[in-house]
Amino acid sequence: MTAPMTDAMIAATTIGDTLTRPVDPGSWQYRQLNSRAPGLSYLSDALSALVAEGHPVMAGTADLQYSNGLARFAARHPDRFVQFGISEQNMVSAAAGIATTGVMPFVATFASFLGLLCCEQIRMDVAYSALPVRLIGHHAGIALGFYGTSHHATEDLAIMRSIAGLTVVNPADGPQLAAAIRASADHPEPIYFRIGRGQEPNVYDDLPDFQFGKAIEHETGTDLTVIACGTMVHPCLEAVRTLRASGLSVGLIDMHTIKPLDRDAVLVAAERSRIILTVEEHNILGGLGGAVAEVMAEAGTKALLIRHGIRDEYSLIAPPTHLYRHYQLDAAGIETVIRDILA
């Protein structure tokens, strides 16, 4: 049994020139460094903060502690970490059982496996039983690019938001993820956290104020308001700032909680703007766009709704940067989409 790593040892293996030193593309180090998510140190650090405050936290993963950053937590708290191996469904069921003992489990794996493969266990073992399990689906959307369709998660929001009693959160970056985890300490319901690969630029410099079901408004606009979630918030913010600098009145809302959706934020934006544009790294069916459409249709708003994301298709296989450009989910693509709409 190996001794726990010190913070200095952890830092030496996760930051610094280890992440920038060129390595042979055929080596295991190359594969490891390119699957690791440096920004997800926020996950381990937030969980460690909960432990320091006395919360009964444990964490587990399905052989992906280097991809989701939980290696950092495991090194600090080996007695609170479980390596389940490649058995995601078992991990979710075990987490439900652990939650019945008064412990708050956080379990993480690829969003494609958690949201689709484990749907039955999430529905019956976790949500139906109303247990405070925290489900963390990372590398969501098309973030795993060339790993292919089996690893793309473009349906998980639609599936998770349809499960009764399950809160669904899609943080924009590491600081917001940390804030959401801290807020979850007193949240009685199970939660599905949908996050990227930890290499996205930060939207927030510090931990933002976070309330489940309360959106964050970055800009207001009368021509069009963008409602975005998760990894799309940063490119939308860049696009909106460029458009505003050119004289267009474009707003932006970070809709970090998909369920419960901030209904008031949607209706205020729909009253103020002629057009609402939802942007998500997800199929446009059933995710953020679907949730916003439901609110606007039920309220009978006059604003036009346009959903932007991946159309009803299996996303292509390519490096993530190429996929974002192809689907116009990078800043330049989103700017083009908005200009075309307003034209």
C-alpha positions in Angstrom: 0.0 0.0 0.0 1.5 3.3 -1.0 1.8 6.3 1.3 -0.4 9.3 0.7 1.2 12.0 -1.5 2.0 15.4 -0.1 0.6 18.6 -1.7 4.1 19.3 -3.0 4.3 15.9 -4.7 0.8 16.4 -6.1 1.7 19.8 -7.5 4.9 18.4 -9.1 3.0 15.8 -11.0 0.0 17.9 -12.1 1.4 21.4 -12.8 4.5 23.1 -14.1 6.7 21.9 -16.9 5.3 18.3 -16.6 2.3 19.6 -18.6 4.3 21.5 -21.2 7.4 19.3 -21.8 7.3 17.7 -25.2 6.8 13.9 -25.1 6.8 11.2 -27.7 3.2 11.0 -29.2 3.4 7.2 -28.9 4.3 7.1 -25.2 1.9 6.5 -22.3 2.9 9.9 -20.9 1.6 11.6 -24.0 -1.7 9.8 -23.7 -1.9 10.5 -20.0 -1.1 14.2 -20.3 -3.6 14.7 -23.1 -6.4 13.0 -21.2 -5.6 14.8 -17.9 -7.8 17.8 -17.0 -5.6 20.4 -15.2 -8.5 22.7 -14.6 -10.4 20.1 -12.7 -8.1 20.6 -9.7 -11.1 22.7 -8.7 -13.1 19.5 -8.2 -10.6 17.9 -5.8 -9.9 21.2 -4.0 -13.7 21.9 -3.5 -14.2 18.4 -2.1 -11.2 18.8 0.2 -12.7 22.0 1.4 -15.9 20.2 2.3 -13.9 17.6 4.2 -12.1 20.4 6.1 -15.4 21.8 7.1 -16.5 18.5 8.5 -18.8 17.2 5.8 -19.0 13.4 5.4 -17.7 13.4 1.8 -16.3 10.5 -0.2 -15.3 10.4 -3.8 -15.1 7.7 -6.4 -14.4 7.2 -10.0 -14.4 4.5 -12.7 -10.6 4.3 -13.5 -10.5 8.0 -14.5 -8.9 9.8 -11.6 -6.3 11.4 -13.9 -8.9 12.5 -16.4 -11.2 14.1 -13.9 -8.6 15.4 -11.4 -9.7 13.2 -8.5 -6.2 11.8 -8.2 -5.5 15.0 -6.2 -8.3 14.2 -3.8 -7.3 10.5 -3.6 -3.7 11.5 -2.6 -4.9 13.8 0.1 -7.7 11.6 1.5 -7.1 7.9 0.5 -9.5 6.8 3.2 -12.3 8.7 1.5 -11.6 7.6 -2.1 -12.9 4.5 -3.9 -11.5 3.3 -7.2 -14.4 1.3 -8.7 -12.6 0.3 -11.9 -14.3 0.1 -15.2 -17.8 -0.6 -13.7 -19.7 2.6 -13.9 -23.2 1.1 -13.2 -21.8 -0.6 -10.1 -20.3 2.7 -9.0 -23.6 4.5 -9.2 -25.5 1.7 -7.3 -22.7 1.6 -4.7 -22.9 5.4 -4.3 -26.6 5.0 -3.6 -25.9 2.5 -0.9 -23.2 4.6 0.6 -25.5 7.6 0.7 -27.9 5.6 2.9 -25.3 5.6 5.7 -25.2 9.4 5.9 -22.1 9.8 3.7 -22.3 12.2 0.7 -20.8 10.4 -2.3 -19.4 12.3 -5.3 -18.8 9.8 -8.2 -17.3 10.8 -11.6 -16.8 9.3 -15.0 -17.2 10.3 -18.6 -20.6 12.0 -19.2 -21.3 9.6 -22.1 -21.1 6.6 -19.7 -22.7 8.3 -16.7 -25.7 9.9 -18.5 -26.5 7.0 -20.9 -25.0 3.7 -19.6 -26.0 4.4 -16.0 -29.4 5.9 -16.7 -31.3 3.0 -15.0 -29.1 3.1 -11.9 -29.5 6.9 -11.6 -33.2 6.7 -12.1 -34.0 3.8 -9.7 -31.2 3.6 -7.2 -30.4 7.3 -6.8 -33.3 9.6 -7.9 -36.3 7.3 -7.1 -34.8 6.8 -3.6 -34.1 10.5 -3.3 -30.5 10.0 -2.1 -28.0 12.8 -2.0 -25.6 11.3 -4.5 -23.5 13.8 -6.6 -23.0 12.5 -10.1 -20.2 14.2 -12.1 -20.2 13.6 -15.8 -17.0 15.0 -17.3 -15.7 15.4 -20.8 -19.3 16.1 -21.8 -20.5 17.1 -25.3 -17.9 16.6 -28.0 -14.9 17.2 -25.7 -13.5 13.7 -26.4 -13.5 14.4 -30.1 -11.5 11.7 -31.8 -12.5 9.1 -29.2 -15.7 8.8 -31.2 -19.4 8.5 -30.9 -19.3 6.1 -27.9 -17.5 8.8 -25.9 -19.5 11.8 -27.1 -22.3 13.0 -24.7 -24.8 15.0 -26.7 -28.0 13.4 -25.2 -27.2 13.4 -21.5 -28.9 16.7 -20.6 -32.2 15.6 -22.2 -32.0 12.3 -20.3 -31.0 13.6 -16.9 -33.5 16.5 -16.9 -36.3 14.0 -17.6 -35.6 12.1 -14.4 -37.8 13.2 -11.5 -36.2 14.6 -8.5 -32.8 15.1 -10.1 -31.2 18.5 -10.2 -29.1 19.1 -13.3 -26.2 21.6 -13.3 -23.8 22.6 -16.2 -21.1 24.8 -14.8 -19.2 27.1 -17.1 -15.8 26.6 -15.7 -13.7 25.3 -12.7 -14.5 28.2 -10.3 -18.2 27.8 -10.9 -18.0 24.0 -10.5 -16.2 24.6 -7.2 -19.0 27.1 -6.1 -21.7 24.6 -7.1 -20.0 21.8 -5.2 -19.8 24.0 -2.1 -23.5 24.9 -2.5 -24.4 21.2 -2.8 -23.3 20.5 0.8 -26.7 21.4 2.1 -28.7 20.3 -1.0 -31.0 17.4 -0.1 -31.6 16.1 -3.6 -29.3 14.1 -6.0 -27.4 16.3 -8.5 -26.0 15.6 -12.0 -23.0 17.9 -12.7 -22.1 18.1 -16.4 -18.6 19.5 -17.0 -16.0 19.7 -19.7 -12.5 18.4 -19.8 -11.0 20.9 -17.5 -9.0 22.7 -20.2 -11.5 25.4 -20.9 -10.7 29.1 -20.2 -12.2 30.4 -17.0 -15.2 32.7 -17.2 -15.0 33.6 -13.5 -11.8 34.7 -11.8 -13.0 33.8 -8.3 -15.7 31.5 -7.0 -18.9 33.2 -8.2 -22.1 33.5 -6.1 -24.0 30.4 -6.9 -27.6 29.4 -6.3 -29.2 26.4 -7.9 -31.9 27.5 -10.3 -30.6 31.2 -10.4 -29.0 32.2 -13.7 -26.2 34.8 -14.0 -26.7 37.7 -16.4 -23.5 39.0 -18.0 -25.0 41.5 -20.5 -28.4 42.8 -21.4 -29.5 43.4 -24.9 -32.6 44.4 -26.9 -31.7 42.9 -30.3 -30.9 39.4 -29.1 -30.1 37.6 -25.8 -27.9 34.5 -25.8 -28.7 31.9 -23.1 -25.8 29.5 -22.8 -24.6 26.8 -20.5 -21.4 25.0 -19.6 -18.4 25.2 -21.9 -20.4 27.4 -24.3 -20.5 30.4 -21.9 -16.9 31.5 -22.5 -17.1 31.5 -26.4 -20.5 33.2 -26.2 -19.1 35.8 -23.9 -16.3 36.5 -26.4 -18.7 36.7 -29.3 -21.1 38.9 -27.4 -18.4 41.4 -26.4 -17.3 41.6 -30.0 -20.8 42.2 -31.2 -21.5 44.8 -28.6 -18.3 46.6 -29.6 -19.7 46.8 -33.1 -22.9 48.5 -31.9 -25.3 45.6 -31.6 -27.4 45.2 -28.5 -26.7 41.6 -27.5 -27.1 40.1 -24.0 -25.8 37.0 -22.4 -27.2 34.8 -19.6 -25.2 31.9 -18.0 -28.0 29.3 -17.4 -25.8 27.0 -15.3 -28.8 25.1 -13.8 -30.8 23.3 -16.5 -33.2 21.9 -13.9 -34.7 23.7 -12.2 -34.5 26.3 -14.9 -34.5 30.0 -14.0 -37.9 30.7 -15.5 -37.9 34.3 -14.5 -34.6 35.0 -16.2 -35.9 33.5 -19.4 -39.1 35.5 -19.4 -37.4 38.8 -18.5 -35.0 38.3 -21.4 -37.8 37.3 -23.8 -39.6 40.6 -22.8 -36.5 42.7 -23.4 -35.2 41.1 -26.6 -36.6 40.4 -30.0 -34.8 37.1 -30.2 -33.5 34.5 -27.8 -30.7 32.2 -28.9 -29.8 29.2 -26.8 -26.2 27.8 -27.3 -25.2 24.4 -25.9 -22.7 21.7 -26.6 -25.5 19.2 -26.9 -28.2 18.1 -29.3 -30.7 20.9 -29.7 -33.4 18.5 -28.8 -34.3 18.1 -25.2 -31.4 20.0 -23.6 -31.1 23.7 -22.7 -32.9 24.8 -25.9 -35.8 22.4 -25.2 -36.0 23.6 -21.6 -36.1 27.3 -22.7 -38.6 26.5 -25.4 -41.0 25.0 -22.9 -40.9 28.1 -20.7 -41.4 30.5 -23.6 -44.2 28.4 -25.1 -46.1 28.0 -21.9 -45.9 31.8 -21.1 -46.8 32.8 -24.7 -43.8 35.1 -25.2 -43.5 37.1 -28.4 -39.8 36.7 -28.7 -38.4 34.4 -31.4 -36.5 31.4 -30.1 -33.6 29.9 -32.1 -31.6 26.9 -30.8 -28.0 26.5 -31.6 -26.0 23.4 -31.0 -25.7 20.0 -32.6 -28.5 19.2 -34.9 -30.3 15.9 -34.7 -27.2 13.8 -35.7 -24.3 11.8 -34.3 -21.5 14.3 -34.0 -18.5 13.8 -36.3 -15.2 12.3 -35.1 -12.2 14.8 -35.0 -10.1 16.8 -32.5 -12.4 18.9 -30.3 -11.1 22.2 -31.8 -12.0 21.1 -35.2 -15.5 19.9 -34.1 -16.2 23.2 -32.3 -15.3 25.1 -35.5 -17.4 22.7 -37.7 -20.5 23.1 -35.5 -19.9 26.8 -35.1 -19.5 26.4 -31.3 -16.4 28.5 -31.0 -16.4 32.2 -30.5 -16.0 33.0 -34.2 -18.8 30.6 -35.2 -21.2 31.9 -32.6 -20.5 35.5 -33.7 -21.3 34.4 -37.3 -24.5 32.7 -36.3 -25.7 35.8 -34.4 -24.8 38.2 -37.2 -26.6 36.0 -39.7 -29.7 35.9 -37.4 -29.7 39.7 -37.0 -29.2 40.3 -40.7 
